[in-house]
Amino acid sequence: MNKVVKSAVITGFLGKTTDRFRSYNTPKTLEEKFALLSTIENIDGVEVVYPYEVPSSDELKRLLAKYSLKIAAINVNVKNEPEFILGGLTSEDPEIRKKAVSMICDAKDYAEQVGANKVQCCPLGDGYEFSFQQDYRKAWKYLVEGFAEAGAYKPEMPLFIEYKPNEVRGKCYIDSASKALYLLEQIGNENIGITLDFGHSMYGKENPAEALSLIASSKFPYYVHINDNDGAWDWDYMVASKHFLEYIEFIYYLQEFEYSDYLTSDTSPTRMDPKETFAANARWTNKIWNLVADCDRDLLAQLMNEGNYMKTWKFIEEQFLLRNC
C-alpha cells in the first residue's frame, strides 16, 4: 500500500502575495485559507505565522476542528516590526533584542495553547549588506545569546531555526546548514533544531540531500520545508519543477533517516492557481516518496559504494526516470 506523506502548507501563500513589483492572487481571511486547504487531497497540516496571521488560541482551535486540519508549526516572524529594520536579535539596542526574544517566547506560549508541537523561526532581518556595516563578532554573540534564551524558555516546546542565504537582508547571518549547526553547537540545547528548506539549500549552492545528511547525523532535530527554484534565487516554485533528480535524492535520504514529520510547502503560487499548486506539491511528493520506497535500496547502496557511476546512472534511469517505458 502506498504511503501518504504528511503534507502541510504555510498558509500565508494561500491568499494575496507580493514581490517588489506587483501583487498576486486575492486576499483571504484565515478561515478562507483553511476552507481552501481542506479541499486539497492529502494535505492536512498548516503552518501559521505568529503574531500577524493568527487569531486567539480558542478561535484557531475552532477553525482547525471545523476544517479537520492540524498544526505543523507556528512560524514566528521576527523581521516585520519597525524597530527590527536593522535586525532584531542582532540589534545594538538591548531593548530591541529583548523584544525579538520575547516574540519567540510568546510564540511558544501560543503554540502550547493551540496544541502545536514546535515553533519555527527564520531570522531574515538579521544580517547586513555592506562592508563595515556591523561588528560580526557582536552580532554572532547576540544571535547565540538570543536563541539560547528563547530555546531555554519552555524547553519542552522545541524551537527550529531556518537558515537562508539572503532576504530580507543582503546576507543573512544564518545562511547555511553548517552555520546553523555551529550556532546550535555553541548554544548546546538539544531542543533547538534546524528547519531545512529545500529551495534555500539549493540556491545557497548546497546539495539539499547532503545538507540533510549533515543535519540529520547531528544530535539536533530538524523540520523540512519543500519548494524549488532555479538555483539563482528563492523563487518558491513547485517541488521537482526545476531539480527533479535532486528532489528524488532528497526524498531518498529523508527515508534513510526515517523522517516522519510534516513536509511543509513553502511555495508561492504567484501566476499559478494556489489550490492546484499545492495539490501538485502533495501529489508529486507522494509519487516520488513511493517510487523511492519501492526501489531496490540494497542494490542502490551497493552501486554507490562501488563507485562506477555509469552503473548507478542506469539504475536511476530504470528505477526513477524511465520506469515502465
Secondary structure, 3 states (H helix, E strand, C coil): CCCCCCEEEEHHHHCCEECCCCEECCCCCHHHHHHHHCCCCCCCEEEEEECCCCCCHHHHHHHHHHCCCEEEEEEECCCCCHHHCCCCCCCCCHHHHHHHHHHHHHHHHHHHHHCCCCEEECCCCCEECCCCCCCHHHHHHHHHHHHHHHHHCCCCCCEEEECCCCCCCCEECCCCHHHHHHHHHHHCCCCEEEEEEHHHHHHCCCCHHHHHHHHHCCCCCEEEEECECCCCCCCCECCCCCCHHHHHHHHHHHHHCCCCCCEEECCCCCCCCHHHHHHHHHHHHHHHHHHHHCCCHHHHHHHHHHCCHHHHHHHHHHHHHCCCC
